[in-house]
Amino acid sequence: MESSQSNKFIMAFLATVFVVMTIGISSDAIFSTSHPEKAGYEIAAAEGGAPAAGGKEAAVAVPIATLLASADPARGATVFKRCAACHTSEKGGANKVGPHLWDVVNRPMATVEGFSYSAAMKEFSQGGKEVWDYEHLNKFLTSPKGYIKGTAMGFAGDKKDNERADLIAYLRSLSDNPAPLPAPEAAAPAEAPKPAEEKPAEAPAAPATQPAN
C-alpha cells in the first residue's frame, strides 16, 4: 500500500517537471528574438564627392567686365541709397562714417584727406599703390570683410551680380571724367580640327628573284 502511494507521488512529481519544462520550451520559442550579426545600423555612403549646399554646384564668378556691359547707372543710383547713410556721392561731399565716394573709381586706396582708415585698409592699400579699380570694387562690394580682413566697413556685401554691377556703374558716373569701362573678355577661339594624318604609301613588293640558269 505504501509502495503504491509512493509511486503516485513520484509520477505526480515527474508529470509536474515535464509540464514546467514544456511551458519553458514553448515560451522560449514564442518570445525568442533574433540578434543581428553586427550591432547597430549600417549606413551606406554614397559614392562620389558631396554636392554643394542645397545640392547645387558652386556658381562660377562672372567677370566684372561682362557684368558692366549690361549695367545701368540709373538702377545703381537706387542701390546706392543703401550706402547713403555712410557715404556722400556729390563733388566736394563730406566724409561721414565712410569716406566720400566722388571720383572713387581708380582712386588710390586709403587716401581721402581727413578720413581715418582702419589699419587693415591701410595695409591692403600698400601706401596708396593699390587703386579702386573695377576688379577691387567688385570683390570688395561682394564681401568687404571677406575681401579685406579686419576692415571697419559695416556693409555685409551684395551677392547679386546685377545689383553690384549697377552700383559700380553708378560710382563710375561720380566723376567729371569717368574711367573707361573694361573691355569684356573675348571668347576663346575654337580650335581648328587637326587634319587626319596621312599614312605613308607602302613600297611595292620586290619582284621574286629568278634562279640562275
C-alpha positions in Angstrom: 0.0 0.0 0.0 2.7 2.4 1.0 4.7 1.5 -2.2 1.7 2.2 -4.4 1.2 5.6 -2.7 5.0 6.4 -3.2 4.7 5.6 -6.8 1.8 8.0 -7.2 3.9 10.8 -5.6 6.8 10.1 -7.9 4.6 10.0 -11.0 3.0 13.3 -10.0 6.4 14.9 -9.4 7.7 13.7 -12.8 4.5 15.0 -14.5 4.9 18.4 -12.9 8.5 18.6 -14.0 7.5 17.6 -17.5 4.8 20.3 -17.6 7.1 23.0 -16.3 9.8 22.1 -18.9 7.3 22.0 -21.7 6.0 25.5 -20.8 9.6 26.9 -20.6 10.5 25.5 -24.0 7.3 26.8 -25.5 7.9 30.3 -24.0 11.4 30.5 -25.4 10.1 29.5 -28.9 7.3 32.1 -28.8 9.2 35.1 -27.3 12.7 34.5 -28.7 14.3 37.4 -30.6 17.0 37.0 -33.2 20.1 39.1 -32.8 21.8 40.8 -35.8 25.3 39.6 -36.7 26.6 43.2 -36.4 25.4 45.6 -33.7 23.9 49.0 -34.8 22.8 50.2 -38.2 24.9 50.1 -41.3 25.0 53.4 -43.2 25.9 53.1 -46.8 27.9 56.1 -48.0 27.1 57.3 -51.5 30.0 57.2 -53.9 31.4 60.5 -55.3 32.0 63.9 -53.8 29.5 65.6 -51.6 27.4 68.2 -53.5 27.4 71.9 -52.7 24.9 73.3 -50.2 21.3 72.8 -51.5 22.5 70.1 -53.9 23.8 72.7 -56.4 27.3 73.2 -57.7 29.2 76.3 -56.7 28.5 79.2 -59.1 31.3 80.4 -61.3 32.1 84.1 -60.8 31.2 86.3 -63.8 33.9 88.8 -64.8 33.1 92.4 -63.8 33.8 93.5 -67.4 31.0 91.2 -68.6 28.6 92.5 -65.8 29.3 96.1 -66.6 28.5 95.7 -70.3 24.8 95.5 -69.3 24.8 97.5 -66.1 22.6 100.6 -65.6 23.8 103.6 -63.6 20.2 104.7 -63.0 19.4 101.4 -61.3 22.7 101.8 -59.4 21.6 105.1 -58.0 18.7 103.3 -56.4 21.1 100.7 -55.0 23.3 103.5 -53.6 20.5 104.6 -51.3 21.6 101.8 -49.0 25.1 103.4 -48.9 24.0 107.0 -48.4 23.8 106.7 -44.6 27.6 106.3 -44.5 28.9 107.9 -47.8 28.3 111.1 -49.7 28.3 111.0 -53.5 28.4 114.7 -54.6 31.5 116.5 -55.6 33.1 118.1 -52.6 31.0 116.0 -50.3 32.0 115.5 -46.7 33.2 112.3 -45.1 30.7 110.6 -42.9 31.1 107.1 -41.3 32.9 106.2 -44.5 34.9 108.4 -46.9 33.2 110.4 -49.7 32.8 108.4 -53.0 33.2 111.2 -55.6 35.7 110.1 -58.2 36.2 106.8 -56.4 36.9 104.6 -59.5 40.7 104.3 -59.9 41.3 106.4 -56.8 44.3 105.3 -54.7 43.0 103.4 -51.7 43.0 104.9 -48.2 44.0 108.4 -49.4 40.9 110.6 -48.8 42.1 113.5 -46.8 40.6 113.8 -43.3 39.3 110.3 -43.1 40.7 107.8 -40.5 41.1 104.5 -42.2 41.4 101.1 -40.4 44.8 99.5 -40.1 43.6 96.7 -42.3 42.7 99.1 -45.1 46.0 101.0 -44.8 47.9 97.7 -45.0 45.9 96.5 -48.0 46.4 99.8 -49.9 50.2 99.4 -49.7 50.5 103.2 -49.1 48.2 104.1 -51.9 49.8 101.9 -54.5 46.5 99.9 -54.8 43.7 101.7 -56.5 39.9 101.2 -56.5 39.7 99.7 -60.0 36.7 97.7 -61.2 38.1 94.4 -60.0 38.8 95.6 -56.4 35.4 97.3 -56.2 33.6 94.2 -57.4 35.3 91.9 -54.9 35.1 94.3 -52.0 31.4 95.1 -52.5 30.7 91.3 -52.8 32.0 90.8 -49.2 34.0 93.6 -47.6 35.1 91.7 -44.6 35.8 88.6 -46.6 38.0 90.5 -49.1 39.9 92.8 -46.6 40.1 91.0 -43.3 39.7 93.5 -40.4 38.1 96.3 -42.4 35.8 98.6 -40.4 33.3 98.6 -43.3 29.9 97.6 -41.8 28.3 96.7 -45.1 27.7 92.9 -45.3 28.1 92.8 -49.1 25.9 92.4 -52.1 25.9 88.9 -53.6 23.7 89.8 -56.6 25.8 90.3 -59.6 23.3 92.6 -61.4 22.9 94.9 -58.4 26.6 95.1 -57.7 27.3 95.9 -61.4 24.7 98.6 -61.4 26.2 100.1 -58.3 29.7 100.2 -59.7 28.4 101.7 -62.9 26.8 104.5 -60.8 30.0 105.0 -58.8 31.8 105.4 -62.2 29.4 108.2 -63.1 30.5 110.2 -60.0 33.3 111.9 -61.8 34.0 114.8 -64.2 35.9 112.3 -66.3 34.5 108.8 -65.8 37.0 106.0 -66.1 36.8 103.9 -69.3 34.8 100.7 -69.0 36.8 97.5 -69.1 36.5 95.5 -72.3 34.6 92.3 -71.9 36.8 89.2 -72.2 36.7 87.8 -75.7 35.6 84.2 -76.0 38.5 81.8 -76.7 38.5 80.9 -80.5 37.6 77.4 -81.2 40.5 75.2 -82.2 40.5 74.2 -85.8 40.2 70.4 -86.4 43.5 68.8 -87.0 43.9 67.2 -90.4 43.9 63.5 -90.4 47.4 62.1 -90.5 48.2 60.5 -93.9 49.7 57.1 -93.7 52.9 56.7 -95.8 52.4 54.8 -99.0 53.5 51.3 -98.8 56.6 50.4 -101.0 55.8 48.0 -103.9 56.8 44.4 -103.2 60.2 43.5 -104.8 59.9 41.0 -107.7 60.8 37.5 -106.9 64.4 36.6 -107.8 64.7 34.1 -110.7 67.1 31.3 -110.1 70.2 31.5 -112.3 70.2 29.1 -115.2 
